[in-house]
Amino acid sequence: MTNTLSHSPLLKVEHLGVRFAVKRNGFFGGKSYLKAVDDISFELARGKTLAIVGESGSGKTTAALAVGRLVEAFHGKVQLDGKDFLALSDDDLRVARGKIQFIFQDPYSSLNPRLRAKAVVREPLDSLTDKSEAEKQEIIDQLFAAVGLRKEQQELFPHQFSGGQRQRIGIARALATEPELIICDEAVSALDVAVQAQILNLLRRLQEERGLSYLFISHDLGVVQHMCDTIAVMYMGRIVEYADRKSLFNSPQHPYTKALLSAVPSVKKRGVSQAQAQMIDGDPPDPVNLPAGCRFASRCPLAAEVCRQKEPELGVLSDAHQVACHMVE
């Protein structure tokens, strides 16, 4: 089922699947696969932010990496500006890669420690553009100013910056090719709360100034509520709830979403009453041997027999809200 919450998508993902081969069972055992991402669809409008949220192991980061072709998709389609990004090759792929850039989770490991800051920011310009050295330096100067770093800091090495400053370098690097889509993979989770707020404010300002679209990967709904227009909640490779920000935070429908919300103090009282507040007990099912029915059933306080027998599909509650749950009318 294709989600249609946006009307003019920059990014359109249809039935995306990613699987990883795992060790064979016994000498003659057939190959088994872990379905990290299992048939998900979503859209992202220009100038907007879509969050994909979920626990560790939900598949959210793998989905983002597949969208950016950093891991191989097993099936599905990723359309960027109406073109099938997964089908591009050679020069067409090189041009398209300039339109999608990443900001990674760890500002300590995502920067080459042997390069000066200006060389880090110049890397995508060297590999994805044919600009002259003078043009590259002008872009680097502008980007350092845009992310709040001083020109003389271009000569420093990553270890000479704080964590927040390193993430600013990462943001500058992502902006170098003037991308349309930036994938933020847990971009602030390694930073302390005060620095998180600074980086989130910077990302919002850059979005307004440059018309950027963000695919925002996070496990923290407290961060997501301040950044995103639309939210897809993932569990065990599937999207279980998909809604605009207001609908999701004011009226969450899936028991898993309610549990995620109740675990965040800053959003605990919005959309989830104390009676509804649920902690997630138990462990997720084996991703290689998934049970029949709903993948959340073994941990869900509302689960009925139908939940253990039949996997729920995303059903439309309204133009702005979809949920995959048998217990939701």
C-alpha positions in Angstrom: 0.0 0.0 0.0 1.5 3.4 -1.0 1.2 6.2 1.5 -0.1 9.4 0.0 0.1 12.0 2.7 2.1 14.3 0.4 0.9 15.7 -2.9 4.2 16.9 -4.5 6.9 14.4 -3.5 10.6 15.0 -4.0 11.1 11.4 -2.8 8.7 8.5 -3.4 9.6 5.1 -2.0 7.5 2.2 -3.0 7.5 -1.4 -1.6 11.2 -1.1 -0.5 12.7 -4.3 0.8 16.2 -5.0 2.2 17.3 -8.5 3.2 20.6 -9.9 4.5 21.7 -13.6 4.1 22.4 -15.3 7.4 24.3 -18.5 8.3 22.8 -21.7 6.9 21.1 -24.1 9.3 23.3 -27.2 9.2 25.5 -28.6 6.4 22.6 -29.0 4.0 20.4 -26.2 5.3 19.0 -23.7 2.8 20.0 -20.1 3.0 18.0 -17.9 5.4 17.4 -14.2 5.2 16.8 -11.5 7.7 14.3 -9.0 6.3 15.6 -5.8 7.7 13.2 -3.7 5.7 10.0 -5.4 4.5 7.8 -3.8 1.9 7.6 -0.2 3.1 6.3 2.8 1.2 6.4 6.6 2.0 6.7 10.0 0.4 8.5 13.2 1.2 7.4 16.5 -0.1 9.8 19.3 -1.1 11.0 21.5 1.7 9.5 19.1 4.3 10.9 16.7 6.9 9.8 13.1 7.3 10.9 11.2 10.4 11.3 7.4 10.5 11.3 6.4 14.2 11.6 3.1 16.1 13.7 1.1 18.5 17.1 -0.2 17.6 16.7 -3.0 15.1 13.4 -1.6 13.7 15.0 -1.2 10.3 14.9 2.6 10.1 18.6 3.2 9.4 18.7 0.3 6.9 15.8 1.9 5.1 17.6 5.2 4.9 20.8 3.6 3.7 18.8 1.8 1.0 17.2 5.1 -0.1 20.7 6.5 -0.5 22.1 3.4 -2.2 24.6 2.7 0.6 23.0 -0.7 1.1 21.4 -2.7 -1.7 17.7 -3.0 -1.9 16.3 -6.4 -2.6 13.1 -5.0 -4.2 11.2 -1.8 -4.5 11.5 1.6 -6.2 13.1 4.9 -5.0 12.0 7.9 -7.1 13.9 11.1 -6.7 12.5 14.0 -8.7 10.5 11.4 -10.6 13.5 9.3 -11.6 14.2 5.8 -10.4 17.3 6.4 -8.3 18.0 2.6 -7.9 18.2 2.1 -11.6 20.7 4.9 -12.3 24.3 4.2 -13.2 27.6 5.9 -14.3 27.2 9.7 -14.9 23.5 9.7 -14.2 24.2 8.2 -10.8 27.0 10.6 -10.1 24.8 13.6 -10.7 22.0 12.1 -8.6 24.3 11.3 -5.7 25.0 15.1 -5.5 21.2 15.5 -4.8 21.2 13.1 -1.8 23.6 13.6 1.0 24.0 12.2 4.5 24.6 13.5 8.0 25.7 10.6 10.1 25.2 9.8 13.8 28.7 10.0 15.2 30.6 13.3 14.6 33.7 11.6 16.1 34.0 8.7 13.6 32.3 10.1 10.5 35.1 12.6 9.8 38.5 11.6 8.4 40.9 12.4 11.3 43.8 12.9 8.8 42.1 15.6 6.9 41.8 19.3 7.8 38.3 20.6 8.2 38.3 22.3 4.8 39.4 19.1 3.1 36.6 17.2 4.8 34.0 19.6 3.4 35.7 19.6 0.0 35.5 15.8 -0.4 32.0 15.6 -2.1 33.0 18.6 -4.4 36.0 16.6 -5.5 34.2 13.4 -6.2 30.8 14.7 -7.5 31.5 18.0 -9.2 33.9 19.4 -11.8 34.3 22.8 -10.2 37.6 24.7 -10.2 39.7 25.0 -7.1 38.7 28.6 -6.7 35.0 27.7 -6.9 35.4 25.0 -4.4 37.2 27.3 -1.9 34.5 29.9 -2.3 31.8 27.3 -1.5 33.8 26.1 1.5 34.1 29.7 2.9 30.3 30.2 2.4 29.5 26.8 4.1 31.7 27.5 7.1 29.9 30.7 7.7 26.5 29.1 7.1 27.0 26.5 9.9 28.5 28.9 12.3 32.2 28.2 12.0 35.0 30.7 11.6 37.2 30.8 8.4 40.4 30.2 10.3 39.0 26.9 11.7 39.2 25.4 8.2 42.9 24.6 8.9 42.1 22.6 12.0 41.8 18.8 12.3 38.7 17.1 13.6 40.1 16.3 17.0 40.6 20.0 17.6 36.8 20.6 17.5 34.0 19.8 20.0 31.3 17.3 19.2 28.9 19.9 18.2 31.4 21.7 16.0 32.3 18.4 14.3 28.6 17.9 13.5 28.6 21.4 12.0 31.5 20.3 9.8 29.4 17.2 8.8 26.5 19.4 7.9 28.7 21.7 5.8 30.0 18.6 4.0 26.4 17.5 3.3 25.5 20.9 1.9 28.5 21.1 -0.4 26.9 19.7 -3.6 23.7 21.7 -3.0 21.5 18.6 -2.4 17.8 18.5 -2.5 17.5 15.7 0.1 19.6 15.3 3.2 19.3 12.0 5.2 20.0 12.7 8.9 20.8 9.4 10.5 20.5 9.9 14.3 22.2 13.2 13.6 22.0 14.5 17.2 21.8 11.4 19.3 25.6 11.5 20.2 25.4 15.1 21.4 24.3 16.4 24.8 20.9 18.0 25.2 22.1 21.7 24.9 24.1 21.0 21.8 21.3 18.9 20.3 19.0 22.0 20.4 21.7 24.1 18.7 22.1 21.6 15.9 18.4 21.1 15.4 17.9 24.9 15.2 20.7 25.1 12.7 19.1 22.3 10.6 15.7 24.1 10.6 17.3 27.4 9.6 19.2 25.9 6.7 16.0 24.1 5.6 14.2 27.4 5.4 17.1 29.2 3.7 17.9 26.5 1.1 14.6 24.7 0.6 16.0 21.4 1.9 14.1 18.2 2.4 15.1 16.0 5.3 14.7 12.3 5.9 15.2 12.2 9.6 16.1 8.9 11.3 15.7 8.8 15.1 14.7 6.7 18.1 13.8 9.8 20.1 10.2 11.1 19.6 11.2 14.1 21.8 13.5 15.2 19.1 11.2 14.3 16.3 8.3 16.4 17.5 10.3 19.6 17.0 11.7 18.8 13.6 9.2 16.8 11.5 6.1 17.3 9.4 5.3 13.7 8.9 6.3 10.6 10.9 6.6 6.9 10.0 6.9 4.5 13.0 8.7 1.3 12.2 8.8 -2.0 14.0 10.6 -5.1 12.9 11.0 -3.9 9.3 7.4 -2.7 8.8 5.7 0.7 9.1 3.1 0.4 11.8 1.9 4.0 11.9 2.2 6.9 9.4 0.8 10.3 10.2 1.4 14.0 10.2 3.0 15.4 13.4 -0.2 16.8 14.9 -2.2 13.6 14.4 0.6 11.3 15.7 1.4 13.3 18.9 -2.2 14.2 19.7 -3.9 11.0 18.8 -1.5 8.0 18.5 -3.2 4.8 17.5 -0.8 1.9 17.5 0.1 0.4 20.9 3.8 0.5 19.9 3.6 4.2 19.1 1.9 4.9 22.4 4.6 3.0 24.2 7.3 5.0 22.5 5.6 8.3 23.4 5.0 7.3 27.0 8.8 6.7 27.4 9.6 10.3 26.5 9.1 12.7 29.4 8.7 15.8 27.1 5.8 14.3 25.2 4.4 11.9 27.8 1.3 13.9 28.5 0.5 14.8 24.9 -1.8 12.3 23.2 -1.2 9.5 25.7 -3.1 9.5 29.0 -1.7 7.9 32.1 -4.1 5.1 31.6 -2.9 4.5 28.0 0.8 4.8 28.9 2.5 1.5 28.2 5.9 0.2 28.7 7.2 -2.3 26.1 7.7 -5.6 27.8 9.5 -8.7 26.4 11.8 -9.1 23.5 11.1 -8.7 19.8 10.6 -11.9 17.8 13.4 -13.5 15.9 13.8 -11.5 12.7 14.9 -14.5 10.7 11.9 -16.6 11.8 9.1 -14.1 12.1 5.8 -15.3 13.6 2.5 -15.3 11.7 0.3 -12.3 12.4 1.4 -9.0 13.9 5.1 -8.7 14.7 4.2 -6.7 17.8 1.7 -9.2 19.2 4.0 -11.0 21.7 4.7 -7.6 23.4 1.3 -5.9 22.9 -1.2 -5.7 25.9 -4.1 -5.5 23.5 -3.3 -8.5 21.3 -6.2 -10.8 20.4 -6.2 -14.1 18.5 -6.6 -12.3 15.2 -3.3 -10.5 15.9 -1.4 -13.8 16.2 -3.0 -15.2 13.0 -3.1 -12.3 10.5 -0.6 -9.6 9.8 -2.4 -6.2 9.8 -2.0 -3.9 6.7 -1.8 -0.1 6.9 -5.3 1.1 7.0 -6.4 4.7 6.4 -7.9 6.5 9.3 -7.9 9.9 7.6 -6.0 11.8 4.9 -3.2 12.4 7.4 -3.2 9.1 9.4 -2.6 5.4 8.7 -2.1 2.6 11.1 -1.5 -1.2 10.9 -3.4 -2.6 13.9 -6.4 -5.0 14.1 -7.5 -3.3 17.4 -8.0 0.1 15.8 -11.4 0.8 14.2 
